[in-house]
């Protein structure tokens, strides 16, 4: 059997396999980067996300916006750290938001007056890896309701 000098597989077979493996690894890395991205938060900001599952819970209460916002601040401070309080710049004064950290998760709370006697609160949480944490969201939303009942 004679070897043809133009047969690249006989000479470079191993390096071609390694090159194909490297190209596959680069393409797989690009897919991971494209799949991970940013999502909007309930407070009209953006955060890193690796999953797009449900990450927020809403509740409506027959209370004023100030009462619900005060309850939300108390709950966040009791369970973690309050980082930011603000009024989103693209809305009216009927919307107030806050951001905090609870159990290592980033938490956003939006309090919006539906009418003078009804207020809606939206709670959202994401872990530092960008995954959803619905258990923390439900817990905080329930605690806001219980704080309002006191």
C-alpha positions as CSV (number, residue, x, y, z in Angstrom):
1,X,0.0,0.0,0.0
2,X,1.4,3.3,-1.0
3,X,0.7,6.5,0.7
4,X,-0.3,9.4,-1.4
5,X,1.5,12.6,-0.4
6,X,-1.6,14.6,-1.1
7,X,-3.6,12.6,1.5
8,X,-3.9,15.2,4.3
9,X,-5.7,12.8,6.6
10,X,-2.6,10.5,6.8
11,X,-0.4,13.4,7.8
12,X,-2.7,15.8,9.7
13,X,-5.5,13.5,10.9
14,X,-5.1,14.2,14.6
15,X,-4.8,18.0,14.2
16,X,-7.9,18.1,12.0
17,X,-9.9,16.3,14.8
18,X,-8.6,18.8,17.4
19,X,-9.5,21.7,15.2
20,X,-13.1,20.4,14.7
21,X,-13.4,19.9,18.5
22,X,-12.2,23.5,19.0
23,X,-14.7,24.9,16.5
24,X,-17.5,22.9,18.2
25,X,-16.5,24.3,21.6
26,X,-16.5,27.9,20.3
27,X,-19.9,27.4,18.7
28,X,-21.3,25.9,21.9
29,X,-19.9,28.8,23.9
30,X,-21.5,31.3,21.5
31,X,-24.9,29.5,21.9
32,X,-24.6,29.8,25.7
33,X,-23.8,33.5,25.5
34,X,-26.8,34.1,23.1
35,X,-29.2,32.1,25.3
36,X,-28.2,34.1,28.4
37,X,-29.2,37.7,28.3
38,X,-31.1,40.5,29.9
39,X,-34.7,40.6,31.1
40,X,-36.8,43.6,32.2
41,X,-37.6,43.9,35.9
42,X,-40.9,45.0,37.4
43,X,-39.2,48.4,38.2
44,X,-38.4,49.0,34.5
45,X,-34.7,48.2,34.8
46,X,-32.8,45.3,33.3
47,X,-30.9,42.4,34.8
48,X,-28.9,39.4,33.8
49,X,-30.9,36.2,33.2
50,X,-30.2,32.6,32.2
51,X,-33.8,31.5,32.3
52,X,-37.1,33.0,31.2
53,X,-39.4,31.3,33.7
54,X,-42.0,33.2,35.7
55,X,-40.2,35.3,38.2
56,X,-42.8,37.8,39.5
57,X,-46.0,37.7,41.4
58,X,-48.6,40.5,41.6
59,X,-51.1,41.3,44.3
60,X,-53.8,44.0,44.7
61,X,-54.8,45.5,48.0
62,X,-57.6,47.9,49.0
63,X,-55.0,50.3,50.5
64,X,-53.4,53.5,49.5
65,X,-50.1,53.5,47.6
66,X,-48.2,55.0,50.6
67,X,-49.5,52.2,52.9
68,X,-48.5,49.4,50.5
69,X,-45.1,51.0,49.8
70,X,-44.4,51.4,53.5
71,X,-45.3,47.7,54.0
72,X,-43.0,46.7,51.1
73,X,-40.1,48.7,52.6
74,X,-40.6,47.1,56.0
75,X,-40.7,43.6,54.6
76,X,-37.6,44.0,52.5
77,X,-35.7,45.5,55.4
78,X,-36.9,42.7,57.8
79,X,-35.8,39.9,55.3
80,X,-32.7,41.4,53.8
81,X,-31.1,44.7,52.7
82,X,-32.9,47.6,51.0
83,X,-30.6,48.9,48.3
84,X,-32.5,51.5,46.3
85,X,-35.8,53.4,46.5
86,X,-36.9,55.4,43.5
87,X,-39.7,56.6,41.2
88,X,-39.2,55.3,37.7
89,X,-38.4,58.3,35.4
90,X,-40.8,57.1,32.7
91,X,-43.9,57.0,34.9
92,X,-46.0,59.3,37.0
93,X,-45.8,59.6,40.8
94,X,-48.4,56.8,41.0
95,X,-45.6,54.3,40.6
96,X,-42.8,53.7,43.2
97,X,-40.1,51.0,43.1
98,X,-37.5,49.6,45.3
99,X,-34.6,47.2,45.0
100,X,-33.1,45.0,47.6
101,X,-31.3,41.7,48.4
102,X,-33.1,38.9,50.2
103,X,-31.4,35.5,50.8
104,X,-28.7,36.4,48.3
105,X,-31.3,37.1,45.6
106,X,-31.9,40.5,43.9
107,X,-35.4,41.6,44.6
108,X,-37.5,44.3,42.9
109,X,-40.8,45.6,44.1
110,X,-43.1,47.9,42.1
111,X,-46.0,49.6,43.9
112,X,-48.5,51.2,41.6
113,X,-51.8,53.0,42.4
114,X,-54.6,51.4,40.3
115,X,-57.0,54.0,41.7
116,X,-57.1,56.1,44.9
117,X,-58.2,53.2,47.0
118,X,-56.5,50.2,45.3
119,X,-52.8,49.5,44.9
120,X,-51.0,46.8,43.0
121,X,-47.7,45.4,44.1
122,X,-45.4,43.4,41.8
123,X,-42.5,41.4,43.4
124,X,-39.7,39.9,41.3
125,X,-36.5,38.0,42.3
126,X,-33.5,36.7,40.5
127,X,-30.5,34.8,41.9
128,X,-26.9,36.0,41.3
129,X,-26.7,33.4,38.5
130,X,-29.8,34.9,36.7
131,X,-32.2,32.1,37.6
132,X,-35.7,32.7,38.9
133,X,-36.6,32.2,42.6
134,X,-40.4,32.1,42.8
135,X,-40.4,30.8,46.4
136,X,-38.8,34.0,47.6
137,X,-41.2,36.1,45.5
138,X,-44.3,34.4,46.9
139,X,-42.9,34.7,50.5
140,X,-42.3,38.4,50.1
141,X,-45.7,39.1,48.5
142,X,-47.4,37.2,51.3
143,X,-45.4,39.1,54.0
144,X,-46.4,42.4,52.4
145,X,-50.1,41.3,52.7
146,X,-49.6,40.3,56.3
147,X,-47.8,43.6,57.1
148,X,-50.8,45.5,55.7
149,X,-53.1,43.5,58.0
150,X,-51.4,44.7,61.1
